[in-house]
Amino acid sequence: MIIQKKPPYDRTEIDVGKSQMDIQQLLLEYGAEGIQWIVVRDGMPRLAFIVETDIDGKHKKIGVQIEAPLIMKQNKTVNYKQSMRLLFWYVKSKLEAVAYGAKTFEREFLDDIIYMLPDGRNVKVGDMITKQISDGKDINLKMIGEGK
């Protein structure tokens, strides 16, 4: 099990709006498009974007949705500045891993890729796999539409 550590950036002076702009600029520099911030009541905004990539020689557009971590202060309120700064560095490190060839985009962002189920619902791949594991079910790794 990974040992939990105190999150960094707890004394950042960079406000949430500046961090959001920094993340958007970063994504644009790495070729993302369709960048959106999804506002959630009583929570951090979710980041969504699309990246074009080649998977097994096929050109694909992949949608990603990332939720910023909610880092709590000692008084049990959310430290929004810290949470958004952590999201900036998280996204930056993942994009660099892809840009420098350490991982492919789809492998680095697998947990946060949005996938449409046959019933039309959109789910995050990581949530779908985690539910299968927690339910004790076998994970069928065949893509929907592949042979049986």
C-alpha positions in Angstrom: 0.0 0.0 0.0 1.2 3.5 -0.8 2.0 5.6 2.2 -0.1 8.8 2.3 1.8 12.0 2.5 0.9 15.6 3.2 0.0 17.2 -0.1 2.3 20.0 -1.4 1.4 23.6 -2.3 -0.4 24.3 0.9 1.0 27.8 1.1 0.5 28.7 -2.6 -0.5 32.2 -3.4 -1.7 31.3 -6.9 -5.5 31.7 -7.0 -7.8 29.1 -8.5 -8.5 31.2 -11.7 -4.8 31.5 -12.5 -4.3 27.8 -12.0 -7.2 27.1 -14.4 -5.7 29.4 -17.0 -2.3 27.8 -16.5 -3.8 24.3 -17.0 -5.7 25.5 -20.2 -2.5 27.0 -21.6 -0.6 23.8 -20.8 -3.2 21.6 -22.5 -3.2 23.9 -25.6 0.6 23.7 -25.8 0.4 19.9 -25.8 -2.3 19.8 -28.5 -5.5 19.3 -26.5 -8.8 20.7 -27.8 -12.3 21.1 -26.5 -11.1 22.2 -23.0 -13.9 22.6 -20.6 -14.3 23.3 -16.9 -17.4 21.5 -15.5 -18.7 23.3 -12.4 -19.9 21.1 -9.6 -21.9 22.4 -6.7 -19.9 22.4 -3.5 -16.9 20.9 -5.2 -13.9 21.5 -7.4 -14.5 22.0 -11.1 -13.8 19.0 -13.3 -11.5 19.4 -16.2 -12.5 17.9 -19.5 -10.6 17.9 -22.8 -10.1 15.9 -26.1 -6.8 14.7 -27.5 -6.3 13.2 -31.0 -4.0 10.2 -30.9 -3.1 7.1 -32.9 -3.9 3.7 -31.4 -2.6 0.7 -33.2 -2.3 2.9 -36.4 -5.9 4.2 -36.1 -6.6 7.9 -35.6 -8.8 8.4 -32.6 -10.2 11.3 -30.5 -10.1 10.5 -26.8 -12.2 12.4 -24.2 -10.7 12.8 -20.8 -12.3 14.1 -17.5 -10.2 14.7 -14.4 -11.5 15.7 -11.0 -9.2 17.9 -8.9 -8.5 16.5 -5.5 -10.3 18.2 -2.6 -7.6 19.0 -0.1 -8.9 19.9 3.3 -7.5 22.4 5.6 -7.2 21.7 9.3 -10.5 23.6 9.9 -12.2 21.1 7.5 -12.7 23.5 4.7 -11.4 22.9 1.2 -8.1 24.6 0.2 -9.1 25.4 -3.3 -5.8 27.1 -4.2 -3.8 24.1 -3.1 -6.2 21.6 -4.9 -6.0 23.4 -8.2 -2.2 23.8 -8.0 -1.9 20.1 -7.4 -4.1 19.5 -10.4 -1.8 21.7 -12.5 1.3 19.7 -11.6 -0.5 16.4 -12.0 -1.7 17.2 -15.5 1.7 18.6 -16.4 3.5 15.5 -15.3 1.2 13.2 -17.2 1.5 15.3 -20.4 5.3 15.3 -20.1 5.3 11.5 -19.6 3.5 11.2 -23.0 5.5 13.9 -24.8 8.8 12.4 -23.7 7.8 8.9 -24.7 7.5 7.3 -21.3 3.9 6.2 -22.0 1.3 6.5 -24.7 -1.5 9.0 -24.1 -4.1 6.3 -23.7 -2.1 4.4 -21.1 -1.1 7.5 -19.1 -4.7 8.8 -19.0 -6.5 5.4 -18.9 -8.2 6.0 -15.6 -9.8 9.3 -16.8 -10.8 8.4 -20.4 -14.5 8.8 -21.0 -16.0 5.7 -22.7 -19.6 5.3 -24.0 -21.4 2.2 -22.9 -23.9 0.4 -25.2 -26.8 2.0 -23.3 -25.5 5.4 -24.1 -24.1 6.3 -20.7 -20.6 7.8 -20.5 -18.3 6.4 -17.8 -14.7 6.8 -16.9 -12.7 3.7 -17.8 -11.1 3.6 -14.3 -14.4 3.7 -12.6 -15.7 0.9 -14.7 -12.7 -1.3 -14.0 -12.7 -0.4 -10.3 -16.3 -1.4 -9.9 -15.7 -4.7 -11.6 -12.8 -5.4 -9.2 -14.7 -4.3 -6.1 -17.8 -6.4 -7.1 -15.5 -9.4 -7.4 -16.4 -9.9 -11.1 -14.1 -11.0 -13.9 -12.9 -8.1 -16.0 -13.9 -8.7 -19.6 -11.2 -6.8 -21.5 -12.7 -7.2 -24.9 -13.8 -4.0 -26.4 -17.5 -3.6 -27.0 -18.3 -4.7 -30.5 -15.4 -7.2 -30.7 -16.1 -10.9 -31.4 -17.4 -13.0 -28.6 
